[in-house]
């Protein structure tokens, strides 16, 4: 098992760089019960940093599966009001939220996708207000992962459970820079690099991006006033935090009505405990009009049918193929990691913060500017060493943004 000292460094990184916990601030942690030992380290360190309260929402894959296998539909589709109030109260109090996501990718593979889809939709509807806090950066929030046995053995099937967990710990520690002497300083430098890249793209102010790769021919308009972000973010109160750890992306939003062509996935998508793999989507005027999938076709259909916005895009993210996640050579079956191995796009809701003045706009104003809205937001990977991306400016001139999966622009300043 990875050393206690390393876990202490990781916990401190999540609190200082992830949510940037402040004195007398409340902290909510969503954590797998299998990771109780690490979670206790997080709690202890949070209180040492001056947290006024640390609340844990425990998640257990085995109990989740038992519920899906045995509970009636009216239970599956009834998201408890007390959970909604709990989250809303924490957000209203200015609390920070740390999510530790480590779910078994195959957890619900034998469950009727219709039941999973209904449960996901019910949760999304119930938590819509809370999501406004996170997607508009009104509070500090962050997502990290720690190894769990089933997840680790999915990645390292040839290893024993114990060895697989150890191997996954080693991979995570390296990718999130906890193996360095001062992880916080390493992340400060990394965030500065991503800031330079997003500033370059914001100055370019492309009107359109064109993606070309095997199975992909896609044109994507960008809204007027779009903003590229990446790395650290800032709350309305001026607190700097890192929503995702790891993160290697710079991202913005497509115009919800301006996407045309076909795009193919390059890595499996773990959605709701089921895998969707080797799939493609065809867009016309921003909407998915056709799709195919070698695995998880029913699950993909339910995702696309969540609501009208689920068939449109809310995010485009650029990640060079040489990112640390990609260089690990692993498929993590976990979007937090896999999306940082390659360029990706997201079905569903866009981040209003990716548009000038977007956080202050209502739904009608956002739609007028081409900002997609949905109950869902699901990233999937489209990047590889074969991906080329061109940027088209307002005057029609075109220039290379990515070639062979990596930057063709000088984004190092």
N, C-alpha and C positions, 0 to 999 in steps of 0.2 A: 504493500500500500504506500502511496505517496506520503511523504513525511508530514508530521504535524506542522512543522515550520512552513512548508510549502502551502498547506491548506490555510494557515493563518495569513500568509501573504495574499492568497487569492481572495479570502474573505475581506481583507482590508482594501484590496484593489476594488472590489465590487462596491464597497461602501464609500470610498473616497473618490474614485473616478467614475464608477457606475452611476450611483444616485447622488453622490456628493452630499452625504448626510450632514445636516446642520444640528447644532446644539438645540435641545428642546423641541426637536422635530419628531413626529411619529413616523414609524416605519412599518409597512406591511410586507411580509415575505410569503410568497407562494412557493412551496417546496415539496419535493417527494419525500415521503416518510422513510424511504430507503436511505436518503441522505441526511438523516437526523443528526449525525455527529457533526457534519460540516455546517448544518444549519445552526446548531448550538454555538459554533464558533462565531458565525455571523451575528447571532443575537448578543453574545457576550461583548464582541467588539463594538456593536452598535451602542450598547449601553455605556461602554467605556468612552465612546465619542460624544456622549451626552444626549442620546435619544431619550425622549420622555416616555415612549411606549413602543414596544415591538410586538406586533401581532403576527402569528403564523397561521396560514391556511395550508393544512397538510393535504397532499394528494397521494393516493395509493392506486397504482395500476390494477392490482388484483381486485380491489373493491369496486373500482370503476367498471371493470369487466363484468363482475358479478351483477352489478346493477343493470347493465345493458342486457345481460342474459336473462334476467328474471323479473325486472320491474315492468309494470304495464306502461303503455304509451303515455297515459295521463301523468305519470310520474316523470318519465323521461323528458317530456315537453314542458314541464312546470319548473321554471327556474325560480328558486326560493327568493321571496322578497327580502328576507333578512340578509341575504348575500348582497343584494343590490344596495340596500341601505348601508351595510358595512363599508362597501367600497366608496359609495358616495360621501359618507361621513368622513372617511379618511381623506378623500380628495378635497372636500370643503375645508378641512382643517389644515390643508397644506402638507399633508403627509407624503412621504416618498414610497415608491413601490418597487420591490426587487422580486423578479420572477426567476425561479430556478427551474428551467425546462429540461426534463430528462426522461421523456416518455418512451416506452417500448414502441418502435415504429410499426410493429405488427399487432398491437394490442387488440384492435377491433376488426381484424381482417375477416373474421368469420361472422361478424354481426351484420344484419341487414342494413345496407347503406342508407335506406330510407329513415330508419330510426336514428342513425347518427346525424343525418342531415336535419331532421326535425329538432334534435337536441341542440345542435349548433346554432340553428336559427333562433330558437327560443332564448338561448343564452345571449346571443348578439342583440336581440331586441331588448331584453331586460337590461343589458349593460350599456345601452347606447349613450346614456348621459355620462357615465364614467369614462367611456372611450373618448368623449369630447375633451376630457382633461388630458389624456395621454397624447392623442393625435394632434392637439393644438399646443402641446408643450406647456400646459398650465401647471403641471406638477413634474417633479423629477421622477423618472422611472428607468429601469434597466432590466435587461434579460441576460442571464448567464446560464451555463449548464455544468453539471457534475455527472460523473459516470454512475449509471445504475446497471445491474447485472444483465437484464434482458437486452437493453440498448447496446451494451458493450459487446455482447455475444452476436448481435446482428452485424456489427462491424467486423468482429474477429471471430467468425464461426468455428475456426479450427482450434481455438484456444479454450482452456477451461474457464469457467465463470470468473474465478479469482484472477487468473492471468489476463483475461480480456479486460476486466475493470482496471487493472494496473496499466495495461497498454493504453487504454482510453484516457486515463488520468495523465499519462505522459504526453499524449498528443494534445490534450486540452491545455495543459500547463505551458507547453511551448507556443501554441497558437495565440494564447491570450497574454503572452510575454511575462508570465509569472516566473519563468526560469531565469529572468534577468535580475541583477542585483537590486535594482530599484524599479519595480514594475510601474509605479505611478509616473516616474520620470520618463520611462519608455513610452507610456501612453501619451504623455504630453507631447513628445516628439512625433509620435504617430499621428495624433490629431492635427498637429501643425502641417504635416505632409498632406493629409486629406483636405485641410483648409485651402492649401495652395491649389490643389486640383480643382476644387469646386469654384474657386475664384477665377481660374482660367476659363472654365466652362461658362460661368456667368458673364464674363466679358465677351465671349464668342456670341452669346445670345442666338443660338441656332433656331431656325424656324421649324426645322424638321431633322429627324435622324433616319438613316436608311441602314437596315441590318441585312447582312448576307452571310449565309453559312449553309452547309448541307441541310436541306429541309426547311430553310428559313429564307424568305424574301419578304421583308416587312418594311413599310414606310410608316413613320410615326411623327405626326405633327406635335409641336410643343405649344402650350398656351402662351399668349402674349403676357409678359410679366412673370413667367415661370422662374423659379429660383432653384439652383442646385445646392444641395446640402450634403453633409457627410461628416463622419466622425462625431465630435461633440456637438451638443445642442445647448440651447439656453432657454430657461423657463421665462414666463412673463415677468417674474420677479428678479431676473438677472442671474439665476443660479446655473452654472455650467454643469452638464451631466452627459453621460454616454448611454444612449438608449440600448445599444447592442454591444456585447462583448463576447466574441470578437466582432469587429467590423472592418471591412476593407473597401467599402463602397462609397461612391458619390452618387446621389440620387435626386431625381426630380419627378415631374408628373407628365404623362402624355395628355394630349387633348382628348377628352372622352369621345368626341365625334370624329377624330382625325387619324384613326389607325386603320391601315389597309394591307392585306397580304396574309401570308402564312408564317407561323413561327413554330419551331419544334423544340421540345424539351431536351436537355442534355444530361440531367440527373433525375433520379426518382424524387417525387414529391410525397412527403408524409403529411396527409391531411386527415385529421380526425381519427388517427389510429389506423389508417389504411394507406397503402401505397398506390400512387398513380405513376405509371412509368411508360416511357417511350410514347409520349402523346404529342399531338399537334393541334393548334387552333388556327382557324381561318377567320380573319376580320374583314368586315365591310362597314365603312363609315363608323369605325370605332367599336362595333358590336361583333361578338363571336357568332358566326352564322354556320359554322361547321366545325367538327372536332373528331379526333380519332385517338384511341389509346390501346396499347397492347395489354396493359394491366390496369385495372381499376376504372374501367370505363363508366360503370354505374356510379361510382363515387364522384368522378369528374362531372357527370351529368347533374347530380344533385348539387354540387358546388355551383355550377353555372346557373342552376335554377333557383338559387337562394333568393334572388330578387332581380330586378331589371339591371341594377348596377353591377351585378356579379359577372355579367358577360362583357363588361368594359374594363379598361385598364385604369389603375390608380397610381402606378409607380413604374419608373424605369430606373435601373441602377447599373452603373458601370463598375466592373471589378476586373483588374488585370489578371490574366491567367497565372501569373507568377506569384499570386498572393500566398501567404503562409498556409492557408487552408488547402489551396490547390496543390501546393508543393508537398503536403503531407501524403498525397497519393491515396487518401481515404475518401470513401463515400460515407457520410455520417448519418444519412437518413434522418436528419434533423435540420430544419430550414435555417435555424440560426447559424449553423456552420456551413452548410452546403451553399447558401446564398452568397457567402463570402468567399466562395471558391471560383465564382464565375458571374458574368453579367446575368441579370435577372429582371423580370417584370412581375407585376402583381395584378391579379384580378381583384376588382372591388374598389373600396373606398380609397380616395387619395388623401394625402396629408395636406390640409389647408395651408400649412406653413411653407409649402413649396410654391406658393403664389404670393406676389406682393400684395399685402393687405388681406390675404385670404382668411386669417384667423378672425378677422372682424366682420366677415361677410356672412349673410344668412344663406340658406340652401338655394334660394332662387338666384342670388347674385353669383354664387359659386358655379351653378349650372351654366349661367350665362357666359362665364369665363372658361368653360370647358372642364371644370373640375368634377370628377366622378364621385358619386355617393353610393354607398352600399352598406349592408349589415356585415359584410365580410371584407377581409383583406388578406389575400393568399399569394405569397411570393413563389415563383417557380423559376428554375434555372434554364437559361438559353445560351450561355456562353461556353466557349471552348477555344482551343488553340487555332480553330479554323474560322472564327468569327471576325468579320470585317464590319466596321461601322463608319458611315460617312455623315458629316454634318452639313446641312444645307442652310445657307444664310438667307436673309430676306431678299437680297438682290439676285438670288439664284445661284451664287457661287457655291461650289462644293469642295470640301476638304476632308482628308482622312482624320478620323478620330481614333479608331482602333484598326490595327492590322495584325492578323494572325493571333487574335486574342489578347493583345496588349496595346498600351497607349501608343498612338502615332503622333499625338500632340506632346509638346514639352510641358508636363504638369509638375515639374520639380522646382519651378521658379528660378 
